[in-house]
Amino acid sequence: MATILIVEDDTNIRTLITEFLTLNHHHIIEAKDGASGLTQYQLHCREIDLVITDIVMPGTEGVELILELKRIDPSIPILAISGADVRIPVSHLSTAKALGADATLKKPFSFSTLKNKVDKLTTINKYRLRQLSNTKNHSTPLK
């Protein structure tokens, strides 16, 4: 179905998300932090349909990753997830949304909620790619 980059520093959460999305026929690329997420994106940018990133991580945080990914490709769909501080995860997610995340999820979340968000974002991305393809195929050269 879709190729999804998961950027999550918590190994248990990353593994759960990976296993669930793999069972739903998605191809997964994993990264343990923002820096390795950016590297994986640069290596596989033509394949990746969606990025799921945690916000609070050691080193390069999710917000920095979102900014860099949107600089590279403003149309890449990004799902930001956070639950780092139970008192203020909404502010982390609001910041992520304001800086370019297309959707957000507060941890903990259900698999059905995750599936709905992933399905919506990958459908939007397929439509975007189809539009880009149609534009390229029907463009006329300038004279």
Helices and strands as residue ranges (DSSP letters): E 3-7, H 11-23, E 27-31, H 34-44, E 50-54, H 62-72, E 78-82, H 89-98, E 103-106, H 111-138
